[in-house]
Amino acid sequence: MKTNSFLSFFAPKDIKFLPMLSEASNVLVHSAELLTQLFDPKGNADRVELCKLIKAEEVKGDKVTGRVFKALNETFITPFDREDIYELTEEIDDSIDAINRAAHKVLLYDPHHLPECTVLLSEIVRKATVEVQSAVSELSRLKKTDHQFREHCIEIKRLEEKADVVYEEGIINLFKNETDTVELIKLKEIIQELEKSANKINNIGKVLKTILVKYA
């Protein structure tokens, strides 16, 4: 019989899900850390090598996602709502994919310079992934740490809103100051991909908030 107890999800027979979710969040954070190196304002980053490393993280994330989905298919009774596990895993995977796309745009377009807004956006993305990682690490003790968990969700949303502001200001400055049309097009797409990454991570926050409402 299916139980609604959140903590029973982490009983020994179901302990496999928490480490996999933590592994996925770790991949997310590492991808974001590499992304900030790619947008390092010092301009010394090896773009090709960093993009390869980010792609490797994306592949790693796909493998973790596959293992979670396989485990869901093989678990007939899940003490924790199946759809919540699925959505959380999928949103983390989508966010890793978004980070990879943002990095790939830099490699593809090879812009002459990267504006300050890209540095700020990549750092916002990194900070948001750390909040996700912290929240995921608290899933096993949600009833005891619901206040902290809620704060992580709030911070993820705050960072997404900050990203929107940085994005808008960045686009305005780009059209105001960039005189090379080709560069303008390149940078506009890169900035957009970074903003999309922040939005994707906010989607993880929404799933986490749903879990909080259900089980805290």
N, C-alpha and C positions, 0 to 999 in steps of 0.2 A: 504494500500500500504506500502511495506517495505521501511523504510528510512535508509540511511547510517549514520545518525547522532549518534555518540557514546554517547553523553550526553543524548539524548532522551531515551536511554536504562535505564537511572536512573530516568526517569519521574515517578510520583507517581504510575502509573499502573504497572510499572516494577521494582519498588524499591526492590522487594523481592529478587532479585538475588544478589545484593551487600552485604547485611548482611549474606547471606548464604556462599558466597565466603570468606568473612572475617572470618566467623566461621570456615570454613575449614582450612584457613591459621593459625588460632589460635590453632587448634588441631595439626597441623603440628609442630608448634613451641613448644608446650607443650610436644609432643612426643620426639622432639629432646633434650629438656631440661632434660627430664627423662633419655634419652640415655647417656648424658654426666655424669649424676650421676652414671649410671651403670658402666661407665669406669673411675670413680673417681680414680686417682692415689693413694689416701690414702688407698684404698682397704677396706673401711668400708661399702660399699654399700650392702644392702640386695637384692641380685640378684633376688630372687624369687618374692619379693614384687614389685620391680621396673619393672620386666617383666610383672607382672599382670597389673600394672598401664599403661604400654605402650600398652598392648593388649586392655585395656579398651579404650584408646584413638583411637586405630585402629578401634574398633567397633563404637565409636562415629563418626569417620570420614566416615565410611561406611553409617551411617544414614544420615549425611549431604549430601553426594554424592547422595543418593537415593532421598532426597528431591529436590535437584537441577534438577536431571533428570526428576522427576515427574513434576516439574514446567515447564520444557522445553516442555514436552509432552502436557501439558495443555495450553500452550501459542501458539496460532495459528500464531500470527504475533510477531516476535521479532525484535525490533529496532536494537539490537546488534546481530551480526552474531551468529547463533545458534551453529555452529561448534566450534567457539572460546570459548563459554561458556562451551561447552561439554569437549573440550580438556583441558582447564585450570582446570576444576573440576576433570577430570580423572587423570591428571598428579599429582595434589596435593594428591589425594587418593592413587595413586601408590607410591608416596614418603613416605606417612605414612606407607603403607604396607612394604616398604623396610626397614624402621627404625624398625618396629616390627620384621621383619625377622632377622635383625642383632642382636637385643636383644635376640631373641629366640635361636640363635646359642650359645650365651653365656650361657644361661640356659641349653641348651641341652648338650653342651660339657663340661661345668664346668671346664675351664682351671685352672691350678695352679696359673698362673699369666697372666697379660695383658700387653703387651709391650707398650712402649711409643707411638708408631705410632697409636695405637687404641685410645689413649687419644686425640691425635692431630686430628685424623680423625673425632671423635665424635664432637669435638669442631668446626671443619670446617663445619660439617653438621648443627650444631646448628646456626652458623653465617649465613649460606646460607638460612636457614628457616626464620630467622629474616628479611633478605632482601626481601624474597618472601612476608612476611606479610606486610612489609612497602609498597611494590609495589602495592599489592592488595588494601591497604587502600587508595591509590591515584587514583584508577581507576575512581572514580566519578568526579575527577577534572583533568583528564589527560592533557587536553589542556593547563591548567595553570601550571602544574607541570611536563611537559614532560621531562625537563632536569633531575630532580630528579629521575623520573621513569626510564630514560635511565641509570642513574648511578647505580640504583639497579640491572638492567639487566647485566651491565658490571661487577659488583661485584660478582654476582652469578656465572658468567662464570670464573672470576678470582679465586674464591674459588674452583671451580671444577678442575681447572688446578693445583692449589696447592694440592688438594687431590690426584691427579695423582702422583705428585712428592713424597708426603708422603707415598703413597701406595707402589711405586716402591722401595723407600729406606727401608721401613718396611719389605718388602718381602726379599730383599737382606740381611738385618740384621738378619732376622729370620732364613734363611738357613745357614747363617754364624755362628750364635751363639747358636741355639737351638739343643741340642744333643739328646733330647727325640723325637723319630719319631712320636709317637702318639700325643704329645703336638704340634709338628710342624704342623701336619695335621689339628688339631683343630684350632690353631691360624691362619693358612693360610686362612681357610674358614671364620673365623670371620673378618679378615682384608679385605677380598674380599667383604663381605657383606656390610661393612662400605663404601668401595669405590663405590659400586653399589648404595648406598643411596645418595652419593654426585652426582653421575651421574643422578639419577632420579630427584633430585632437579634442576639440570641444565636443564633438559627437561622442567620444569616449566618455567625457565627463557627464553627458546626458544619461548614458547607460549606467554609469556608476551611481548617479543620483537616483535612478529608478531602483537599483538594488538597495540603496540606502532606505528609500521609502518603504520597500517591501519587508526588509528584514531587520532593520535597526530597532 
